Amino acid sequence: MSDKDNTPGPGRNAARDGEAAEELAARFLAARGLSILQRNFRCRGGEVDLVCRDGQALVFVEVRLRRSAGYGGAGASITSAKQRRIVLAAEHYLALRGGSDCDCRFDCILLDGLSTAAIEWIPDAFAAP
């Protein structure tokens, strides 16, 4: 991806834009030393966009691309209900991999467009209830 702002517009495919946003986020995090372990982990009731390792910690990352700030921007779309679904998926991931005793955190990557200049990374954005 380039630094050019390729913000989705009319006629763009939302699923393709979401995949591009996740790829951009993965590259961004990898460049900052995180290892990407899995993409799009799904279970009944939840999904995690990226599962990463940062040192000894597992990091569950939600990637949000917003086409317009008219609805509050990318950060506003991560509601408490969305957070619960991410935590549920993280719990399933840990249960499947026997990692329930490791350090974990929940990060958010917010994008207002498909460029590295449009990335806002919020480490430890929320905690599991």
VMD Tcl script that builds the backbone (N, CA, C; Angstrom):
set m [mol new atoms 387]
animate dup $m
set s [atomselect $m all]
$s set {name element resname resid chain x y z} {
  {N N MET 1 A 0.850 -1.187 0.000}
  {CA C MET 1 A 0.000 0.000 0.000}
  {C C MET 1 A 0.890 1.243 0.000}
  {N N SER 2 A 0.417 2.264 -0.578}
  {CA C SER 2 A 1.165 3.507 -0.646}
  {C C SER 2 A 0.642 4.480 0.387}
  {N N ASP 3 A 1.303 5.631 0.460}
  {CA C ASP 3 A 0.824 6.683 1.346}
  {C C ASP 3 A -0.282 7.495 0.689}
  {N N LYS 4 A -0.572 7.198 -0.573}
  {CA C LYS 4 A -1.653 7.890 -1.259}
  {C C LYS 4 A -2.986 7.492 -0.625}
  {N N ASP 5 A -3.859 8.452 -0.427}
  {CA C ASP 5 A -5.158 8.165 0.182}
  {C C ASP 5 A -6.079 7.575 -0.868}
  {N N ASN 6 A -6.409 6.319 -0.683}
  {CA C ASN 6 A -7.315 5.612 -1.587}
  {C C ASN 6 A -8.623 5.345 -0.884}
  {N N THR 7 A -9.173 6.352 -0.240}
  {CA C THR 7 A -10.402 6.201 0.523}
  {C C THR 7 A -11.491 5.616 -0.348}
  {N N PRO 8 A -12.201 4.608 0.175}
  {CA C PRO 8 A -13.274 4.003 -0.608}
  {C C PRO 8 A -14.319 5.033 -0.996}
  {N N GLY 9 A -14.820 4.894 -2.177}
  {CA C GLY 9 A -15.843 5.816 -2.651}
  {C C GLY 9 A -16.971 5.049 -3.298}
  {N N PRO 10 A -17.853 5.752 -3.978}
  {CA C PRO 10 A -18.976 5.095 -4.646}
  {C C PRO 10 A -18.482 4.033 -5.622}
  {N N GLY 11 A -19.156 2.898 -5.617}
  {CA C GLY 11 A -18.789 1.834 -6.539}
  {C C GLY 11 A -17.704 0.911 -6.025}
  {N N ARG 12 A -17.141 1.188 -4.862}
  {CA C ARG 12 A -16.097 0.334 -4.297}
  {C C ARG 12 A -16.733 -0.862 -3.605}
  {N N ASN 13 A -16.012 -1.938 -3.482}
  {CA C ASN 13 A -16.480 -3.149 -2.832}
  {C C ASN 13 A -16.066 -3.117 -1.367}
  {N N ALA 14 A -17.036 -3.145 -0.453}
  {CA C ALA 14 A -16.755 -3.033 0.980}
  {C C ALA 14 A -15.912 -4.200 1.476}
  {N N ALA 15 A -16.196 -5.412 1.019}
  {CA C ALA 15 A -15.420 -6.573 1.462}
  {C C ALA 15 A -13.973 -6.466 1.005}
  {N N ARG 16 A -13.766 -6.041 -0.223}
  {CA C ARG 16 A -12.412 -5.880 -0.752}
  {C C ARG 16 A -11.683 -4.773 0.011}
  {N N ASP 17 A -12.391 -3.690 0.328}
  {CA C ASP 17 A -11.788 -2.603 1.096}
  {C C ASP 17 A -11.415 -3.076 2.496}
  {N N GLY 18 A -12.268 -3.920 3.097}
  {CA C GLY 18 A -11.971 -4.468 4.420}
  {C C GLY 18 A -10.729 -5.334 4.402}
  {N N GLU 19 A -10.594 -6.170 3.377}
  {CA C GLU 19 A -9.406 -7.003 3.229}
  {C C GLU 19 A -8.159 -6.131 3.048}
  {N N ALA 20 A -8.271 -5.082 2.261}
  {CA C ALA 20 A -7.141 -4.177 2.047}
  {C C ALA 20 A -6.762 -3.474 3.346}
  {N N ALA 21 A -7.762 -3.090 4.135}
  {CA C ALA 21 A -7.497 -2.436 5.418}
  {C C ALA 21 A -6.780 -3.393 6.365}
  {N N GLU 22 A -7.210 -4.656 6.400}
  {CA C GLU 22 A -6.560 -5.644 7.265}
  {C C GLU 22 A -5.126 -5.911 6.812}
  {N N GLU 23 A -4.908 -5.965 5.513}
  {CA C GLU 23 A -3.548 -6.162 4.998}
  {C C GLU 23 A -2.659 -4.976 5.366}
  {N N LEU 24 A -3.175 -3.779 5.210}
  {CA C LEU 24 A -2.431 -2.571 5.570}
  {C C LEU 24 A -2.099 -2.576 7.062}
  {N N ALA 25 A -3.071 -2.951 7.888}
  {CA C ALA 25 A -2.858 -3.015 9.339}
  {C C ALA 25 A -1.806 -4.069 9.682}
  {N N ALA 26 A -1.871 -5.234 9.044}
  {CA C ALA 26 A -0.903 -6.301 9.306}
  {C C ALA 26 A 0.510 -5.842 8.960}
  {N N ARG 27 A 0.672 -5.200 7.843}
  {CA C ARG 27 A 1.997 -4.679 7.451}
  {C C ARG 27 A 2.484 -3.623 8.438}
  {N N PHE 28 A 1.583 -2.751 8.838}
  {CA C PHE 28 A 1.901 -1.689 9.793}
  {C C PHE 28 A 2.395 -2.293 11.111}
  {N N LEU 29 A 1.670 -3.280 11.633}
  {CA C LEU 29 A 2.052 -3.902 12.910}
  {C C LEU 29 A 3.333 -4.710 12.773}
  {N N ALA 30 A 3.495 -5.431 11.672}
  {CA C ALA 30 A 4.714 -6.208 11.452}
  {C C ALA 30 A 5.937 -5.285 11.395}
  {N N ALA 31 A 5.783 -4.130 10.788}
  {CA C ALA 31 A 6.883 -3.163 10.714}
  {C C ALA 31 A 7.260 -2.629 12.092}
  {N N ARG 32 A 6.361 -2.787 13.048}
  {CA C ARG 32 A 6.617 -2.333 14.421}
  {C C ARG 32 A 6.961 -3.490 15.349}
  {N N GLY 33 A 7.289 -4.634 14.773}
  {CA C GLY 33 A 7.810 -5.753 15.531}
  {C C GLY 33 A 6.820 -6.810 15.978}
  {N N LEU 34 A 5.554 -6.674 15.648}
  {CA C LEU 34 A 4.579 -7.689 16.021}
  {C C LEU 34 A 4.593 -8.808 14.979}
  {N N SER 35 A 4.399 -10.023 15.424}
  {CA C SER 35 A 4.295 -11.170 14.519}
  {C C SER 35 A 2.823 -11.466 14.288}
  {N N ILE 36 A 2.438 -11.612 13.048}
  {CA C ILE 36 A 1.051 -11.940 12.717}
  {C C ILE 36 A 0.903 -13.458 12.800}
  {N N LEU 37 A 0.056 -13.919 13.719}
  {CA C LEU 37 A -0.157 -15.354 13.914}
  {C C LEU 37 A -1.340 -15.876 13.121}
  {N N GLN 38 A -2.394 -15.071 13.042}
  {CA C GLN 38 A -3.593 -15.512 12.324}
  {C C GLN 38 A -4.411 -14.302 11.914}
  {N N ARG 39 A -5.102 -14.465 10.802}
  {CA C ARG 39 A -6.024 -13.440 10.313}
  {C C ARG 39 A -7.437 -13.999 10.338}
  {N N ASN 40 A -8.385 -13.136 10.665}
  {CA C ASN 40 A -9.811 -13.465 10.607}
  {C C ASN 40 A -10.162 -14.761 11.346}
  {N N PHE 41 A -9.823 -14.808 12.615}
  {CA C PHE 41 A -10.229 -15.947 13.437}
  {C C PHE 41 A -11.705 -15.780 13.764}
  {N N ARG 42 A -12.499 -16.804 13.409}
  {CA C ARG 42 A -13.948 -16.741 13.620}
  {C C ARG 42 A -14.405 -17.894 14.490}
  {N N CYS 43 A -15.401 -17.605 15.290}
  {CA C CYS 43 A -16.095 -18.626 16.059}
  {C C CYS 43 A -17.555 -18.193 16.122}
  {N N ARG 44 A -18.401 -19.068 16.628}
  {CA C ARG 44 A -19.807 -18.697 16.767}
  {C C ARG 44 A -19.898 -17.505 17.714}
  {N N GLY 45 A -20.408 -16.405 17.210}
  {CA C GLY 45 A -20.630 -15.232 18.043}
  {C C GLY 45 A -19.531 -14.194 18.042}
  {N N GLY 46 A -18.413 -14.453 17.338}
  {CA C GLY 46 A -17.351 -13.451 17.375}
  {C C GLY 46 A -16.305 -13.646 16.298}
  {N N GLU 47 A -15.463 -12.639 16.154}
  {CA C GLU 47 A -14.374 -12.654 15.179}
  {C C GLU 47 A -13.286 -11.711 15.651}
  {N N VAL 48 A -12.046 -12.103 15.367}
  {CA C VAL 48 A -10.885 -11.237 15.598}
  {C C VAL 48 A -10.212 -11.064 14.249}
  {N N ASP 49 A -9.952 -9.815 13.869}
  {CA C ASP 49 A -9.347 -9.551 12.568}
  {C C ASP 49 A -7.915 -10.062 12.480}
  {N N LEU 50 A -7.100 -9.741 13.489}
  {CA C LEU 50 A -5.703 -10.167 13.509}
  {C C LEU 50 A -5.351 -10.672 14.901}
  {N N VAL 51 A -4.618 -11.780 14.946}
  {CA C VAL 51 A -4.038 -12.253 16.195}
  {C C VAL 51 A -2.533 -12.128 16.014}
  {N N CYS 52 A -1.903 -11.399 16.933}
  {CA C CYS 52 A -0.480 -11.109 16.823}
  {C C CYS 52 A 0.243 -11.484 18.110}
  {N N ARG 53 A 1.558 -11.558 18.017}
  {CA C ARG 53 A 2.391 -11.721 19.196}
  {C C ARG 53 A 3.271 -10.484 19.283}
  {N N ASP 54 A 3.298 -9.918 20.490}
  {CA C ASP 54 A 4.152 -8.764 20.782}
  {C C ASP 54 A 4.970 -9.146 22.004}
  {N N GLY 55 A 6.176 -9.651 21.773}
  {CA C GLY 55 A 6.966 -10.190 22.873}
  {C C GLY 55 A 6.281 -11.433 23.402}
  {N N GLN 56 A 5.972 -11.447 24.702}
  {CA C GLN 56 A 5.293 -12.589 25.316}
  {C C GLN 56 A 3.770 -12.458 25.256}
  {N N ALA 57 A 3.269 -11.323 24.840}
  {CA C ALA 57 A 1.820 -11.067 24.867}
  {C C ALA 57 A 1.157 -11.448 23.549}
  {N N LEU 58 A -0.051 -11.986 23.660}
  {CA C LEU 58 A -0.915 -12.168 22.496}
  {C C LEU 58 A -1.739 -10.904 22.348}
  {N N VAL 59 A -1.863 -10.439 21.120}
  {CA C VAL 59 A -2.587 -9.206 20.846}
  {C C VAL 59 A -3.715 -9.525 19.869}
  {N N PHE 60 A -4.932 -9.214 20.287}
  {CA C PHE 60 A -6.110 -9.396 19.443}
  {C C PHE 60 A -6.457 -8.025 18.885}
  {N N VAL 61 A -6.445 -7.916 17.558}
  {CA C VAL 61 A -6.547 -6.608 16.901}
  {C C VAL 61 A -7.843 -6.498 16.113}
  {N N GLU 62 A -8.568 -5.436 16.374}
  {CA C GLU 62 A -9.754 -5.080 15.586}
  {C C GLU 62 A -9.336 -3.988 14.606}
  {N N VAL 63 A -9.612 -4.205 13.321}
  {CA C VAL 63 A -9.282 -3.239 12.271}
  {C C VAL 63 A -10.584 -2.616 11.802}
  {N N ARG 64 A -10.667 -1.301 11.845}
  {CA C ARG 64 A -11.891 -0.605 11.428}
  {C C ARG 64 A -11.550 0.454 10.389}
  {N N LEU 65 A -12.218 0.352 9.253}
  {CA C LEU 65 A -12.120 1.327 8.179}
  {C C LEU 65 A -13.446 2.045 8.107}
  {N N ARG 66 A -13.402 3.348 8.159}
  {CA C ARG 66 A -14.632 4.140 8.028}
  {C C ARG 66 A -14.513 5.009 6.795}
  {N N ARG 67 A -15.542 4.961 5.996}
  {CA C ARG 67 A -15.583 5.753 4.765}
  {C C ARG 67 A -15.838 7.226 5.039}
  {N N SER 68 A -16.524 7.505 6.140}
  {CA C SER 68 A -16.913 8.876 6.444}
  {C C SER 68 A -16.923 9.075 7.948}
  {N N ALA 69 A -16.550 10.256 8.387}
  {CA C ALA 69 A -16.618 10.588 9.810}
  {C C ALA 69 A -18.033 10.988 10.206}
  {N N GLY 70 A -18.942 10.987 9.252}
  {CA C GLY 70 A -20.320 11.384 9.510}
  {C C GLY 70 A -21.023 10.534 10.549}
  {N N TYR 71 A -20.536 9.320 10.760}
  {CA C TYR 71 A -21.121 8.436 11.766}
  {C C TYR 71 A -20.212 8.284 12.976}
  {N N GLY 72 A -19.291 9.196 13.148}
  {CA C GLY 72 A -18.434 9.176 14.315}
  {C C GLY 72 A -17.040 8.638 14.078}
  {N N GLY 73 A -16.687 8.278 12.861}
  {CA C GLY 73 A -15.352 7.782 12.589}
  {C C GLY 73 A -15.203 6.319 12.948}
  {N N ALA 74 A -14.027 5.785 12.671}
  {CA C ALA 74 A -13.771 4.357 12.859}
  {C C ALA 74 A -13.869 3.938 14.321}
  {N N GLY 75 A -13.349 4.743 15.219}
  {CA C GLY 75 A -13.359 4.394 16.641}
  {C C GLY 75 A -14.750 4.278 17.217}
  {N N ALA 76 A -15.646 5.102 16.764}
  {CA C ALA 76 A -17.017 5.094 17.287}
  {C C ALA 76 A -17.766 3.820 16.920}
  {N N SER 77 A -17.277 3.100 15.926}
  {CA C SER 77 A -17.962 1.877 15.491}
  {C C SER 77 A -17.598 0.658 16.346}
  {N N ILE 78 A -16.679 0.814 17.273}
  {CA C ILE 78 A -16.304 -0.305 18.148}
  {C C ILE 78 A -17.085 -0.159 19.449}
  {N N THR 79 A -18.314 -0.596 19.392}
  {CA C THR 79 A -19.244 -0.479 20.513}
  {C C THR 79 A -18.923 -1.513 21.592}
  {N N SER 80 A -19.589 -1.400 22.732}
  {CA C SER 80 A -19.382 -2.387 23.792}
  {C C SER 80 A -19.837 -3.772 23.330}
  {N N ALA 81 A -20.875 -3.850 22.516}
  {CA C ALA 81 A -21.317 -5.138 21.974}
  {C C ALA 81 A -20.234 -5.731 21.063}
  {N N LYS 82 A -19.613 -4.908 20.232}
  {CA C LYS 82 A -18.534 -5.360 19.357}
  {C C LYS 82 A -17.353 -5.832 20.199}
  {N N GLN 83 A -17.029 -5.099 21.258}
  {CA C GLN 83 A -15.940 -5.497 22.149}
  {C C GLN 83 A -16.219 -6.865 22.764}
  {N N ARG 84 A -17.454 -7.121 23.186}
  {CA C ARG 84 A -17.813 -8.418 23.765}
  {C C ARG 84 A -17.615 -9.548 22.749}
  {N N ARG 85 A -17.960 -9.290 21.476}
  {CA C ARG 85 A -17.775 -10.313 20.442}
  {C C ARG 85 A -16.291 -10.585 20.183}
  {N N ILE 86 A -15.473 -9.560 20.253}
  {CA C ILE 86 A -14.027 -9.732 20.080}
  {C C ILE 86 A -13.458 -10.530 21.252}
  {N N VAL 87 A -13.875 -10.190 22.470}
  {CA C VAL 87 A -13.413 -10.912 23.661}
  {C C VAL 87 A -13.851 -12.372 23.592}
  {N N LEU 88 A -15.072 -12.635 23.169}
  {CA C LEU 88 A -15.559 -14.005 23.033}
  {C C LEU 88 A -14.684 -14.791 22.061}
  {N N ALA 89 A -14.375 -14.200 20.925}
  {CA C ALA 89 A -13.526 -14.867 19.935}
  {C C ALA 89 A -12.127 -15.094 20.508}
  {N N ALA 90 A -11.599 -14.134 21.241}
  {CA C ALA 90 A -10.282 -14.289 21.859}
  {C C ALA 90 A -10.286 -15.442 22.858}
  {N N GLU 91 A -11.346 -15.552 23.636}
  {CA C GLU 91 A -11.457 -16.658 24.601}
  {C C GLU 91 A -11.478 -18.004 23.886}
  {N N HIS 92 A -12.188 -18.079 22.767}
  {CA C HIS 92 A -12.222 -19.313 21.982}
  {C C HIS 92 A -10.844 -19.622 21.415}
  {N N TYR 93 A -10.177 -18.611 20.903}
  {CA C TYR 93 A -8.826 -18.785 20.356}
  {C C TYR 93 A -7.902 -19.355 21.426}
  {N N LEU 94 A -7.943 -18.756 22.612}
  {CA C LEU 94 A -7.076 -19.212 23.703}
  {C C LEU 94 A -7.428 -20.636 24.136}
  {N N ALA 95 A -8.700 -20.953 24.196}
  {CA C ALA 95 A -9.128 -22.288 24.597}
  {C C ALA 95 A -8.656 -23.344 23.593}
  {N N LEU 96 A -8.713 -23.027 22.310}
  {CA C LEU 96 A -8.281 -23.968 21.279}
  {C C LEU 96 A -6.778 -24.182 21.285}
  {N N ARG 97 A -6.037 -23.182 21.712}
  {CA C ARG 97 A -4.584 -23.241 21.649}
  {C C ARG 97 A -3.920 -23.393 23.017}
  {N N GLY 98 A -4.721 -23.589 24.048}
  {CA C GLY 98 A -4.169 -23.823 25.380}
  {C C GLY 98 A -3.363 -22.665 25.929}
  {N N GLY 99 A -3.719 -21.443 25.563}
  {CA C GLY 99 A -2.945 -20.282 26.004}
  {C C GLY 99 A -3.677 -19.407 26.997}
  {N N SER 100 A -4.539 -19.994 27.801}
  {CA C SER 100 A -5.378 -19.177 28.683}
  {C C SER 100 A -4.600 -18.483 29.795}
  {N N ASP 101 A -3.346 -18.879 30.018}
  {CA C ASP 101 A -2.581 -18.245 31.087}
  {C C ASP 101 A -1.573 -17.217 30.577}
  {N N CYS 102 A -1.633 -16.854 29.300}
  {CA C CYS 102 A -0.681 -15.880 28.760}
  {C C CYS 102 A -1.228 -14.458 28.883}
  {N N ASP 103 A -0.317 -13.498 28.784}
  {CA C ASP 103 A -0.717 -12.092 28.783}
  {C C ASP 103 A -1.387 -11.775 27.449}
  {N N CYS 104 A -2.502 -11.056 27.523}
  {CA C CYS 104 A -3.249 -10.685 26.320}
  {C C CYS 104 A -3.633 -9.214 26.392}
  {N N ARG 105 A -3.827 -8.642 25.216}
  {CA C ARG 105 A -4.388 -7.292 25.155}
  {C C ARG 105 A -5.206 -7.160 23.878}
  {N N PHE 106 A -6.024 -6.115 23.864}
  {CA C PHE 106 A -6.902 -5.838 22.730}
  {C C PHE 106 A -6.526 -4.484 22.154}
  {N N ASP 107 A -6.040 -4.488 20.915}
  {CA C ASP 107 A -5.647 -3.265 20.223}
  {C C ASP 107 A -6.659 -2.955 19.132}
  {N N CYS 108 A -6.681 -1.707 18.717}
  {CA C CYS 108 A -7.502 -1.284 17.579}
  {C C CYS 108 A -6.628 -0.561 16.573}
  {N N ILE 109 A -6.858 -0.854 15.320}
  {CA C ILE 109 A -6.270 -0.099 14.219}
  {C C ILE 109 A -7.430 0.608 13.536}
  {N N LEU 110 A -7.398 1.930 13.553}
  {CA C LEU 110 A -8.462 2.742 12.961}
  {C C LEU 110 A -7.930 3.394 11.694}
  {N N LEU 111 A -8.696 3.282 10.625}
  {CA C LEU 111 A -8.302 3.872 9.354}
  {C C LEU 111 A -9.406 4.763 8.829}
  {N N ASP 112 A -9.027 5.939 8.397}
  {CA C ASP 112 A -9.967 6.838 7.734}
  {C C ASP 112 A -9.785 6.784 6.226}
  {N N GLY 113 A -8.876 5.955 5.763}
  {CA C GLY 113 A -8.621 5.745 4.348}
  {C C GLY 113 A -7.628 4.613 4.218}
  {N N LEU 114 A -7.364 4.186 3.017}
  {CA C LEU 114 A -6.451 3.071 2.789}
  {C C LEU 114 A -5.036 3.568 2.503}
  {N N SER 115 A -4.435 4.163 3.521}
  {CA C SER 115 A -3.049 4.608 3.408}
  {C C SER 115 A -2.403 4.552 4.779}
  {N N THR 116 A -1.093 4.415 4.792}
  {CA C THR 116 A -0.391 4.381 6.072}
  {C C THR 116 A -0.546 5.682 6.838}
  {N N ALA 117 A -0.740 6.762 6.135}
  {CA C ALA 117 A -0.934 8.062 6.796}
  {C C ALA 117 A -2.278 8.128 7.513}
  {N N ALA 118 A -3.194 7.248 7.173}
  {CA C ALA 118 A -4.541 7.285 7.747}
  {C C ALA 118 A -4.700 6.323 8.933}
  {N N ILE 119 A -3.589 5.716 9.404}
  {CA C ILE 119 A -3.672 4.721 10.478}
  {C C ILE 119 A -3.534 5.374 11.842}
  {N N GLU 120 A -4.439 4.974 12.737}
  {CA C GLU 120 A -4.318 5.304 14.155}
  {C C GLU 120 A -4.295 3.977 14.905}
  {N N TRP 121 A -3.199 3.721 15.627}
  {CA C TRP 121 A -3.044 2.478 16.388}
  {C C TRP 121 A -3.304 2.778 17.850}
  {N N ILE 122 A -4.232 2.050 18.444}
  {CA C ILE 122 A -4.549 2.224 19.858}
  {C C ILE 122 A -4.233 0.912 20.579}
  {N N PRO 123 A -3.016 0.810 21.148}
  {CA C PRO 123 A -2.685 -0.388 21.927}
  {C C PRO 123 A -3.519 -0.426 23.209}
  {N N ASP 124 A -3.873 -1.632 23.619}
  {CA C ASP 124 A -4.628 -1.832 24.858}
  {C C ASP 124 A -5.869 -0.939 24.882}
  {N N ALA 125 A -6.619 -0.984 23.790}
  {CA C ALA 125 A -7.769 -0.092 23.600}
  {C C ALA 125 A -8.923 -0.372 24.551}
  {N N PHE 126 A -9.086 -1.630 24.926}
  {CA C PHE 126 A -10.142 -1.980 25.887}
  {C C PHE 126 A -9.715 -3.265 26.587}
  {N N ALA 127 A -10.398 -3.551 27.685}
  {CA C ALA 127 A -10.073 -4.745 28.463}
  {C C ALA 127 A -11.255 -5.706 28.454}
  {N N ALA 128 A -10.963 -6.960 28.666}
  {CA C ALA 128 A -12.028 -7.947 28.786}
  {C C ALA 128 A -12.806 -7.676 30.076}
  {N N PRO 129 A -14.129 -7.799 30.021}
  {CA C PRO 129 A -14.918 -7.538 31.229}
  {C C PRO 129 A -14.677 -8.566 32.323}
}
mol reanalyze $m
mol bondsrecalc $m
mol representation Tube
mol addrep $m
